[in-house]
Amino acid sequence: MGKLEFQEKVKSTVKTLTLKDFPAEEECLASVHLLADFMAPKNNIEDTEEIEKLLFEAALAANNTPIKTIVHKFPVQGVTGVILLAESHIAIHTWPEHDYISIDIFTCGKNTQPYQALEYLKNKFSPRQVRIKEVIRSSS
């Protein structure tokens, strides 16, 4: 997918949200927070545009509503990218000097599928080893 095609896809998917677009409070009382460590990824991606695409596609894979993405490339090496979702966020942090990527997927709502986002990212980065911690966050 070319840059222009990707930008058009983002424009057609991302929308301006109003309060009625957000999940009702009772739907968000229990949230899933996945913390994943990718060791020795075969594809250690440092390109900011590619990280932005990965975040966007991971959000769609999880049935989330993207709001805004920010990606920062550090001067020497490493990238941090975060996509803000109506249902929370997904973050990617890379440490190529340590052959390591940290993934953070936090979602709420009945229809979100955080493990689908995780599978999408695993397929793209192809880590040799993965550690996953699931945290159920709740007000009760």
Backbone hydrogen bonds, N-H to C=O, Kabsch-Sander energy under -0.5 kcal/mol:
donor,donor_aa,acceptor,acceptor_aa,energy
6,F,2,G,-2.6
7,Q,3,K,-2.6
8,E,4,L,-2.2
9,K,5,E,-2.1
10,V,6,F,-2.6
11,K,7,Q,-2.5
12,S,8,E,-2.2
13,T,9,K,-1.2
13,T,10,V,-0.7
14,V,10,V,-3.4
15,K,66,P,-0.6
21,D,18,T,-2.1
22,F,18,T,-0.5
22,F,19,L,-1.3
27,E,24,A,-1.5
28,C,24,A,-0.8
28,C,25,E,-1.2
29,L,26,E,-0.5
31,S,29,L,-0.5
31,S,137,R,-3.3
32,V,107,T,-2.2
33,H,135,V,-2.5
34,L,32,V,-0.5
34,L,105,I,-3.5
35,L,133,K,-2.8
36,A,34,L,-0.5
36,A,103,I,-2.8
37,D,131,R,-2.7
38,F,36,A,-0.5
38,F,101,I,-3.2
39,M,37,D,-0.7
39,M,129,Q,-2.7
40,A,99,D,-2.8
42,K,125,F,-0.6
42,K,126,S,-2.1
43,N,125,F,-2.4
44,N,42,K,-0.7
45,I,43,N,-1.2
51,I,47,D,-2.3
52,E,48,T,-2.3
53,K,49,E,-2.0
54,L,50,E,-2.5
55,L,51,I,-2.5
56,F,52,E,-2.3
57,E,53,K,-2.9
58,A,54,L,-2.5
59,A,55,L,-2.2
60,L,56,F,-2.1
61,A,57,E,-2.4
62,A,58,A,-1.5
63,N,60,L,-1.6
64,N,59,A,-2.7
67,I,84,L,-2.9
68,K,84,L,-1.2
70,I,82,V,-2.5
72,H,80,T,-3.2
74,F,72,H,-0.5
74,F,78,G,-2.8
80,T,72,H,-2.3
81,G,92,I,-2.7
82,V,70,I,-2.7
83,I,90,I,-2.7
84,L,68,K,-3.4
84,L,82,V,-0.5
85,L,88,S,-3.5
86,A,65,T,-2.4
88,S,85,L,-1.2
89,H,106,F,-1.9
90,I,83,I,-1.6
91,A,104,D,-2.8
92,I,81,G,-2.8
93,H,102,S,-2.4
94,T,79,V,-2.8
95,W,100,Y,-2.9
98,H,95,W,-1.7
99,D,96,P,-0.9
100,Y,95,W,-1.6
101,I,38,F,-2.1
102,S,93,H,-3.0
103,I,36,A,-2.9
104,D,91,A,-2.4
105,I,34,L,-2.7
106,F,89,H,-2.8
107,T,32,V,-2.6
107,T,105,I,-0.5
108,C,87,E,-0.7
109,G,27,E,-0.9
109,G,30,A,-0.7
112,T,109,G,-0.6
113,Q,62,A,-2.6
116,Q,113,Q,-1.3
117,A,113,Q,-1.1
118,L,114,P,-2.0
119,E,115,Y,-2.4
120,Y,116,Q,-2.2
121,L,117,A,-2.3
122,K,118,L,-2.6
123,N,119,E,-2.4
124,K,120,Y,-1.6
125,F,121,L,-2.7
126,S,122,K,-2.3
128,R,39,M,-1.6
128,R,40,A,-0.7
129,Q,39,M,-1.5
131,R,37,D,-2.1
133,K,35,L,-2.6
135,V,33,H,-2.6
135,V,133,K,-0.5
137,R,31,S,-2.8
137,R,135,V,-0.7
139,S,29,L,-0.9
